[in-house]
Amino acid sequence: MLKCDTPKHVGMRILLVTALILLSGCVMQPGKVLLDGPAVAGYTQEGPVKVYTENTLFDYINGEAEVYFARGFQRLYVLTYRNDASGDLYTVDAYDLGSSDQVRETHEYFKGRHSRPIDGLANATTDGLTVHLPQGSFFVRIQATQDVAEPSEEELVGLAKAVHGVL
């Protein structure tokens, strides 16, 4: 029988266990991958989905991160879409907050006095520049990128309806 109690073997076992623990943190959590599946009609995704965690959220947003942390933040999925007709770029930020209660609370926090409901999308609101779409455990914010001079509310709402259909 082979003995593995030498310092070399013990060190190798510790190294192996440490590597397994570290690698387990890199595995995607089980569950639905956001927007992994059918294309968003009328829009083309630009680049890969960017995923932010509690350790990296400040890299994407600074001042509002605390709002999401206080409401059960788990992950942020960021996608950029180009409208096939106009060529304008829109960002879809989908915050996974873990529960619909946290999403409702977040939606109430961001709903401004100029927000109005969107026909055909339960609980979704827009102020003409941004769409807020509560969807299950996701709080989705859609807005034009900075290089779009005059965002189209029609395109914003169209993208919100398309995203709603694939979430």
C-alpha positions as CSV (number, residue, x, y, z in Angstrom):
1,M,0.0,0.0,0.0
2,L,1.2,3.5,-0.9
3,K,1.6,6.0,1.9
4,C,0.7,9.6,1.2
5,D,1.7,11.2,4.5
6,T,4.9,12.7,3.4
7,P,5.1,16.5,3.4
8,K,5.2,16.5,-0.4
9,H,2.0,14.5,-0.7
10,V,0.2,16.5,2.0
11,G,1.2,19.7,0.2
12,M,-0.1,18.4,-3.1
13,R,-3.4,17.5,-1.5
14,I,-3.7,21.0,0.0
15,L,-2.9,22.5,-3.3
16,L,-5.5,20.3,-5.1
17,V,-8.2,21.2,-2.6
18,T,-7.4,24.9,-2.8
19,A,-7.5,24.8,-6.6
20,L,-10.9,23.0,-6.5
21,I,-12.3,25.6,-4.1
22,L,-11.1,28.5,-6.3
23,L,-12.3,26.9,-9.5
24,S,-15.8,26.3,-8.0
25,G,-16.2,30.1,-7.7
26,C,-15.8,30.4,-11.5
27,V,-18.6,28.1,-12.4
28,M,-21.8,29.8,-13.7
29,Q,-24.6,29.4,-11.3
30,P,-27.4,27.1,-12.4
31,G,-30.5,28.6,-13.8
32,K,-31.5,30.4,-16.9
33,V,-28.8,32.3,-18.7
34,L,-30.1,35.7,-19.5
35,L,-31.2,36.2,-23.1
36,D,-29.4,33.0,-24.1
37,G,-31.7,31.7,-26.8
38,P,-33.9,33.4,-29.4
39,A,-32.7,36.6,-31.0
40,V,-34.3,39.9,-30.1
41,A,-36.4,40.8,-33.2
42,G,-35.4,44.0,-35.0
43,Y,-32.1,44.3,-33.1
44,T,-28.6,42.8,-33.4
45,Q,-26.6,42.1,-30.3
46,E,-23.3,44.0,-30.3
47,G,-20.5,42.1,-28.5
48,P,-20.8,39.6,-25.7
49,V,-22.9,39.7,-22.6
50,K,-21.0,41.4,-19.8
51,V,-21.5,40.1,-16.3
52,Y,-20.9,42.1,-13.2
53,T,-20.9,40.7,-9.6
54,E,-20.9,42.4,-6.3
55,N,-17.1,42.7,-6.6
56,T,-17.2,44.3,-10.0
57,L,-20.4,46.4,-10.1
58,F,-18.5,49.6,-9.2
59,D,-16.6,49.1,-12.4
60,Y,-19.8,49.7,-14.4
61,I,-21.8,52.0,-12.1
62,N,-20.5,54.0,-9.2
63,G,-23.2,56.1,-7.5
64,E,-26.1,53.8,-7.8
65,A,-24.4,50.5,-6.8
66,E,-25.6,50.9,-3.2
67,V,-29.2,51.0,-4.4
68,Y,-28.9,47.6,-5.9
69,F,-26.8,46.1,-3.0
70,A,-29.5,47.2,-0.6
71,R,-32.1,45.3,-2.7
72,G,-30.6,41.9,-3.0
73,F,-28.1,42.4,-5.9
74,Q,-26.7,39.1,-7.3
75,R,-25.5,39.9,-10.8
76,L,-25.8,42.5,-13.6
77,Y,-26.0,41.4,-17.2
78,V,-25.2,44.1,-19.7
79,L,-26.0,43.8,-23.4
80,T,-25.8,46.3,-26.2
81,Y,-28.2,46.1,-29.1
82,R,-28.2,47.9,-32.5
83,N,-31.6,48.7,-34.0
84,D,-31.6,47.1,-37.4
85,A,-33.5,50.0,-39.0
86,S,-31.9,53.1,-37.5
87,G,-28.5,51.7,-36.4
88,D,-28.9,53.3,-33.0
89,L,-27.3,51.5,-30.0
90,Y,-29.2,50.7,-26.9
91,T,-28.0,49.2,-23.6
92,V,-30.0,46.6,-21.7
93,D,-29.0,46.4,-18.0
94,A,-30.6,43.4,-16.4
95,Y,-30.1,43.3,-12.6
96,D,-30.7,39.9,-11.0
97,L,-32.1,40.9,-7.6
98,G,-33.1,37.4,-6.6
99,S,-36.8,38.0,-6.0
100,S,-39.8,39.8,-7.5
101,D,-40.3,41.7,-4.2
102,Q,-36.8,43.2,-4.5
103,V,-37.5,44.1,-8.1
104,R,-40.8,45.9,-7.2
105,E,-39.0,47.9,-4.5
106,T,-36.2,48.9,-7.0
107,H,-38.8,49.8,-9.6
108,E,-40.6,52.1,-7.2
109,Y,-37.3,53.7,-6.2
110,F,-36.5,54.6,-9.8
111,K,-39.9,55.5,-11.0
112,G,-39.9,59.2,-11.4
113,R,-42.7,61.7,-11.6
114,H,-42.4,61.8,-15.4
115,S,-42.6,58.0,-15.8
116,R,-45.7,56.6,-17.5
117,P,-46.8,53.1,-18.1
118,I,-46.1,51.3,-21.3
119,D,-49.1,49.7,-23.1
120,G,-48.7,46.0,-23.4
121,L,-46.0,45.6,-20.7
122,A,-47.3,45.0,-17.2
123,N,-45.6,47.4,-14.7
124,A,-43.0,48.7,-17.2
125,T,-42.5,52.5,-17.3
126,T,-40.7,55.0,-19.4
127,D,-39.9,58.7,-19.2
128,G,-39.0,58.7,-22.9
129,L,-35.3,58.3,-22.4
130,T,-35.2,55.2,-20.2
131,V,-37.4,52.1,-19.9
132,H,-37.7,50.3,-16.5
133,L,-39.0,46.8,-16.9
134,P,-39.6,44.6,-13.8
135,Q,-39.5,41.0,-15.0
136,G,-39.5,38.2,-12.4
137,S,-36.3,38.5,-10.4
138,F,-34.8,40.9,-12.9
139,F,-35.0,44.7,-12.9
140,V,-34.3,45.7,-16.5
141,R,-33.2,49.2,-17.5
142,I,-33.0,50.1,-21.2
143,Q,-31.6,53.3,-22.6
144,A,-29.8,54.6,-25.6
145,T,-26.0,54.8,-25.5
146,Q,-24.3,58.2,-25.1
147,D,-23.6,58.5,-28.9
148,V,-27.3,58.5,-29.8
149,A,-28.2,62.2,-30.0
150,E,-32.0,61.8,-29.9
151,P,-33.2,58.4,-28.6
152,S,-36.4,57.1,-30.1
153,E,-39.0,56.3,-27.5
154,E,-40.6,54.0,-30.1
155,E,-37.3,52.0,-30.4
156,L,-36.8,51.9,-26.6
157,V,-40.3,50.5,-26.1
158,G,-39.9,48.1,-29.0
159,L,-36.7,46.8,-27.5
160,A,-38.3,46.5,-24.1
161,K,-41.1,44.4,-25.6
162,A,-38.7,42.2,-27.5
163,V,-36.5,41.7,-24.3
164,H,-39.7,40.9,-22.3
165,G,-40.5,38.2,-24.8
166,V,-37.1,36.4,-24.4
167,L,-36.6,36.8,-20.6
